[in-house]
Amino acid sequence: MAPSARRAVLLLRGLAGRHGGCGAALGQRCVSAEAAQAPPPRPRAPRTSLTSPVEHTAEQRGLWYTLQPGVVQRLFSQGGVPKQFLTQCQTFAETCLMVRQPSLTLMDFIRRSDLSLPPNKFLLYGRNGCGKTLSLTGSSSTSPGPRSGGGTSRRWLPSATIEGQYDHPLDAVLWLQHFKTQNAELLKTLQLVTQERYIWSRREVTEPDTPLGELVELGIGRARYSTDCVLALTSELKRHATEGRCKVAVVVDGINTFYSPVSRYRCEDRTLLDPKYFTLFQSFMQLFKSDWKNGIVVGSIDSLANEGWRRDSHLPRYLLRQQGWEALDPFIPIPIEDYDDLEMRSAIDYYLDRHWLQNPQAGSDIGRRELAALSAHNPYLLMQVCRPL
């Protein structure tokens, strides 16, 4: 158990009777006082019936809204949210998010975006544990069209079609499966088709006017071509968006990882390989450019996405480096802070409502102050501190 969590147990356990060290003569008096003092009633979580972030205004700030199981299954069944959050949602038997000011700001910016111009780039930043990923989760549930998300790569092979490039077939298959789960119905409704001819081998060719869904299925079924299918898919989506056939939202958690000068992979001479030689890297990087329209780019800048030796600051200029700063310019930074007093009270009420906080004294004024002090108002630390209580 973490020291802060252990201290929380000791402090809250002592709240029922601050005078537990009374002498024998005063023991009966202390027992009588404790018996007369009933624990505070367990509060209910402040909720809103508006389940779409598009409908939220400043009046809903600090309230909790529920994501429907179908939305959660479609958007996040194969990742996109922290594993600890998923585990917590399974424990609570519901998926709820708090309406916070950064999310309201982001949705307001998206509503006012002129989609006839190159895509606006909205980048969330803040200290670790303040809620960047979950803010992206809320925006993903209301994206205006097909969603494309970047990710990290693990296994690589020399490209089967482009000399000097390297593919990540297994990662590409997983990404295509994720894309299919999120956008299958949209692709059918929009009836998007390929506009170019793609030659995979002497016998395998994707002709023009082939539904994009078939291109996705090809990549999933033939891992050898999966990375090239991702490149073709992102190129086709950019073209369709520019020509007004669809709107595209690019949502990336830890976008600064794309601007690391080196990768974790080594060439035969043991030198670290430049990420520009990865086909999957090129596929996602083209979505960050300003050479298309009818879309938006929403990303988070996370110190954990950087190398271990470059995490001293959470500010965008430091984490993006000069290359990322210039490549994403212009972008709109949206800071995410720790909980304020309203959000802190709402979070504790929610944990009490879900019986995540078992000690009834946690809802008292002094219990709330101690939880706020132990967690420093940080959402992640609050979750960790409350786990043993």
C-alpha positions in Angstrom: 0.0 0.0 0.0 1.3 3.5 -0.9 2.3 5.7 2.0 -0.3 8.3 1.1 -3.0 5.7 0.9 -1.9 4.1 4.3 -2.0 7.5 5.9 -5.5 8.1 4.5 -6.6 4.8 6.2 -5.2 5.9 9.5 -6.6 9.4 9.4 -10.1 8.4 8.3 -10.2 5.6 10.7 -9.6 8.1 13.5 -12.4 10.4 12.5 -15.1 8.5 14.3 -13.7 9.5 17.7 -11.0 12.2 18.0 -10.8 11.5 21.7 -10.2 7.8 21.5 -7.3 8.2 24.0 -9.6 9.1 26.9 -8.7 7.8 30.3 -10.8 5.2 32.1 -12.7 7.8 34.0 -13.8 9.5 30.8 -14.3 6.4 28.7 -18.0 6.1 29.3 -18.5 9.8 28.4 -16.6 9.3 25.1 -18.7 6.2 24.2 -21.9 8.1 24.9 -20.8 11.0 22.7 -19.9 8.8 19.9 -23.1 6.9 20.1 -25.1 10.1 19.9 -23.1 11.4 16.9 -24.5 9.6 13.8 -22.4 9.3 10.7 -23.2 11.8 8.0 -25.7 10.6 5.3 -24.1 9.1 2.2 -24.4 11.7 -0.5 -25.6 11.0 -4.0 -23.4 11.6 -7.0 -24.4 14.9 -8.8 -25.5 13.7 -12.3 -26.9 15.2 -15.5 -29.4 13.5 -17.9 -27.6 15.0 -20.9 -25.4 12.1 -22.1 -23.9 13.9 -25.1 -21.0 16.3 -24.5 -22.3 18.4 -27.4 -25.3 19.4 -25.1 -23.2 20.3 -22.1 -22.8 23.9 -20.9 -21.3 25.6 -17.9 -24.4 24.7 -15.9 -23.4 21.0 -16.1 -19.8 21.6 -14.9 -18.9 19.2 -12.1 -21.8 16.9 -12.9 -21.4 13.3 -14.1 -22.9 11.9 -17.3 -23.2 8.2 -18.4 -21.8 6.8 -21.6 -24.2 4.2 -22.9 -22.9 0.6 -23.1 -23.3 0.5 -26.9 -21.1 3.7 -27.2 -18.5 2.3 -24.9 -18.4 -1.0 -26.8 -18.1 0.7 -30.2 -15.5 3.2 -29.3 -13.3 1.7 -26.6 -13.7 -2.1 -26.8 -10.1 -2.4 -28.2 -8.4 0.4 -26.2 -8.4 4.2 -26.1 -8.9 4.6 -22.3 -6.7 3.7 -19.4 -6.9 0.1 -18.2 -7.4 1.3 -14.6 -10.4 3.4 -15.6 -11.9 0.4 -17.4 -11.4 -1.8 -14.4 -13.0 0.9 -12.2 -16.0 1.2 -14.6 -16.5 -2.6 -14.4 -16.5 -2.3 -10.6 -19.0 0.5 -10.7 -21.2 -1.2 -13.3 -21.3 2.0 -15.4 -19.1 4.3 -17.4 -19.4 7.8 -16.2 -17.3 11.0 -16.9 -17.4 14.3 -15.2 -18.2 17.5 -17.1 -15.0 19.6 -16.7 -14.1 23.0 -18.0 -11.4 21.8 -20.5 -14.0 19.5 -22.2 -16.5 22.4 -22.4 -13.8 24.6 -23.9 -12.8 21.9 -26.4 -16.4 21.3 -27.6 -17.0 25.0 -27.9 -13.9 25.4 -30.1 -15.0 22.4 -32.3 -18.5 23.9 -32.8 -16.9 27.1 -33.9 -14.4 25.5 -36.3 -14.6 26.5 -40.0 -14.4 23.1 -41.7 -13.8 24.8 -45.1 -10.3 25.6 -43.9 -7.4 23.3 -43.0 -8.1 21.3 -39.9 -7.8 23.1 -36.5 -5.5 21.3 -34.1 -6.5 21.2 -30.4 -3.9 20.0 -28.0 -4.6 19.2 -24.4 -1.7 19.4 -21.9 -1.2 19.2 -18.2 0.6 17.4 -15.4 0.4 13.6 -15.1 -3.0 12.3 -13.8 -5.0 15.5 -14.4 -7.4 13.9 -16.9 -6.0 14.4 -20.4 -6.9 11.0 -21.7 -10.4 11.0 -20.3 -11.0 14.4 -21.8 -10.1 12.8 -25.2 -12.5 10.0 -24.4 -15.4 12.5 -24.1 -14.5 14.2 -27.4 -14.2 10.9 -29.2 -17.8 10.0 -28.2 -19.1 12.9 -30.3 -16.6 13.1 -33.2 -18.3 14.4 -36.4 -17.2 11.5 -38.7 -14.7 8.7 -39.1 -12.2 8.6 -36.3 -8.5 7.8 -36.8 -6.2 7.3 -33.8 -2.5 7.0 -33.6 -0.6 4.5 -31.5 2.8 3.1 -30.6 4.5 0.3 -32.6 6.1 -2.8 -31.4 7.0 -5.5 -34.0 8.6 -4.5 -37.4 9.6 -6.1 -40.6 11.1 -4.8 -43.9 8.3 -3.4 -46.1 7.0 -5.8 -48.8 6.2 -3.0 -51.2 8.4 0.1 -50.4 12.1 -0.4 -50.4 13.9 1.1 -47.4 10.7 1.3 -45.3 9.7 -0.9 -42.4 6.2 -2.2 -41.5 4.5 -3.1 -38.3 2.0 -5.7 -39.5 0.5 -6.8 -36.2 0.1 -3.3 -34.9 -1.5 -2.3 -38.2 -4.0 -5.2 -38.0 -4.9 -4.1 -34.4 -5.4 -0.5 -35.6 -7.6 -1.6 -38.5 -9.7 -3.7 -36.2 -10.1 -0.8 -33.9 -11.0 1.5 -36.8 -13.5 -1.0 -38.1 -15.2 -1.3 -34.7 -15.5 2.5 -34.4 -16.5 3.4 -37.9 -18.1 0.3 -39.6 -21.7 1.8 -39.6 -20.4 5.2 -40.8 -18.5 3.7 -43.7 -21.7 1.9 -44.8 -23.8 5.0 -44.5 -21.3 7.3 -46.2 -20.6 4.7 -49.0 -17.0 5.8 -49.3 -14.9 4.1 -52.0 -11.3 4.0 -53.2 -10.3 6.5 -55.8 -7.0 4.9 -56.7 -5.8 1.5 -57.8 -3.7 -0.4 -55.3 -1.4 -3.3 -56.4 -0.5 -5.6 -53.5 0.9 -8.5 -55.6 0.7 -9.9 -59.1 -2.7 -11.4 -58.3 -4.1 -9.1 -55.6 -5.3 -5.7 -56.7 -7.8 -3.2 -55.2 -9.5 -1.5 -58.0 -11.0 2.1 -57.9 -14.6 2.3 -56.5 -13.9 -0.5 -54.0 -15.7 0.3 -50.7 -13.3 1.4 -48.0 -14.7 -1.3 -45.8 -13.2 -3.9 -48.1 -9.9 -2.2 -47.9 -10.0 -2.5 -44.1 -11.0 -6.2 -44.3 -8.1 -6.8 -46.7 -5.6 -5.4 -44.2 -7.1 -7.4 -41.3 -7.1 -10.6 -43.3 -3.7 -10.2 -44.9 -1.3 -9.0 -42.2 1.5 -8.7 -44.9 -0.4 -5.8 -46.5 -1.9 -4.3 -43.4 0.5 -1.5 -43.0 0.1 -0.4 -46.6 -3.7 -0.7 -46.2 -3.5 1.8 -43.3 -1.5 4.2 -45.5 -4.0 3.8 -48.3 -6.9 4.3 -45.9 -5.6 7.5 -44.3 -4.9 8.9 -47.8 -8.4 8.1 -49.0 -10.0 9.6 -46.0 -8.1 12.8 -46.4 -9.2 13.0 -50.1 -12.8 12.2 -49.3 -12.9 14.8 -46.5 -11.3 17.5 -48.8 -13.9 16.8 -51.5 -16.7 17.1 -48.9 -17.9 13.5 -48.7 -17.3 13.1 -45.0 -15.8 14.8 -41.9 -12.8 13.3 -40.2 -11.7 13.6 -36.6 -8.2 12.6 -35.8 -7.9 11.8 -32.1 -4.4 11.0 -30.7 -3.3 10.4 -27.1 0.3 11.3 -26.6 0.8 13.0 -30.0 4.3 14.2 -29.0 5.6 10.6 -29.3 5.5 11.1 -33.1 8.2 13.8 -32.8 10.8 11.8 -31.0 14.1 12.0 -33.0 14.8 8.3 -32.6 12.9 5.1 -32.2 13.5 2.0 -30.0 14.5 -0.1 -33.0 18.1 -0.6 -34.1 19.6 -1.2 -37.5 22.1 -3.9 -38.3 24.9 -1.6 -37.3 23.2 -1.1 -33.9 22.3 2.5 -34.6 18.8 3.7 -33.6 16.4 3.8 -36.6 14.8 7.1 -37.5 10.9 6.9 -37.2 10.5 8.4 -40.7 11.4 5.0 -42.2 8.2 3.4 -40.7 5.3 3.2 -43.0 2.8 3.3 -40.1 4.5 6.4 -38.9 4.1 8.1 -42.3 0.4 7.1 -42.4 -0.5 9.0 -39.2 1.9 11.9 -39.8 0.1 12.9 -43.0 -3.1 13.4 -41.0 -1.4 16.1 -38.9 -0.6 18.2 -42.0 -2.6 21.2 -43.1 -3.0 20.1 -46.7 -6.6 19.0 -46.3 -9.9 20.3 -44.9 -13.3 19.2 -43.4 -11.7 17.7 -40.3 -10.1 18.4 -36.9 -7.1 17.1 -35.0 -7.5 16.6 -31.3 -4.5 15.3 -29.3 -3.0 15.2 -25.9 0.6 16.1 -25.1 1.8 13.7 -22.4 5.2 13.5 -20.7 4.8 9.7 -20.4 4.9 9.5 -24.2 8.4 10.9 -24.2 11.6 9.1 -23.4 12.3 8.6 -19.7 15.1 11.2 -19.7 12.8 13.9 -21.3 9.9 14.3 -18.9 11.0 17.3 -16.7 8.2 19.6 -17.9 4.6 19.1 -19.0 4.5 22.2 -21.2 4.0 21.8 -25.0 7.1 23.5 -26.2 9.3 21.1 -24.2 7.5 17.9 -25.0 7.0 18.5 -28.7 10.5 19.6 -29.3 11.2 22.1 -32.1 10.2 19.6 -34.8 6.7 19.0 -33.3 6.2 22.6 -32.4 6.8 23.7 -36.0 5.0 20.8 -37.6 1.8 21.3 -35.6 1.8 25.1 -35.8 -0.7 26.6 -35.6 -2.5 24.8 -32.8 -4.8 25.7 -30.0 -3.4 24.6 -26.5 -6.0 23.7 -23.9 -4.6 23.4 -20.4 -6.0 20.7 -18.0 -5.6 21.4 -14.3 -6.1 19.4 -11.2 -9.6 19.3 -9.6 -10.9 22.6 -8.3 -13.0 22.6 -5.1 -16.3 22.0 -7.0 -14.8 19.0 -9.0 -13.1 17.6 -5.9 -16.4 17.6 -4.0 -18.2 16.0 -7.0 -15.5 13.3 -7.3 -15.8 12.3 -3.6 -19.6 12.3 -3.8 -19.4 9.9 -6.8 -17.0 7.6 -5.0 -19.3 7.6 -2.0 -22.3 7.0 -4.2 -20.7 4.0 -5.8 -19.5 2.7 -2.4 -15.9 3.0 -3.6 -15.3 4.9 -0.4 -16.6 2.6 2.4 -15.8 4.8 5.4 -18.8 7.1 5.9 -16.6 9.7 7.6 -15.0 10.3 4.2 -18.0 12.5 3.3 -17.6 14.7 6.3 -15.9 18.1 6.0 -12.7 17.1 7.7 -12.7 13.8 5.7 -13.0 15.7 2.4 -10.2 18.1 3.5 -7.9 15.2 4.3 -8.6 13.5 1.0 -7.9 16.8 -0.9 -4.7 17.2 1.0 -3.5 13.6 0.4 -4.3 13.7 -3.3 -3.3 17.3 -3.9 -6.5 17.6 -5.9 -5.1 15.3 -8.6 -7.7 13.0 -10.1 -5.4 10.0 -10.5 -4.0 10.4 -7.0 -7.4 10.7 -5.6 -8.4 7.5 -7.2 -5.3 5.8 -5.7 -5.8 7.2 -2.3 -9.5 6.1 -2.2 -8.8 2.5 -3.2 -8.1 1.1 0.3 -10.8 3.1 2.0 
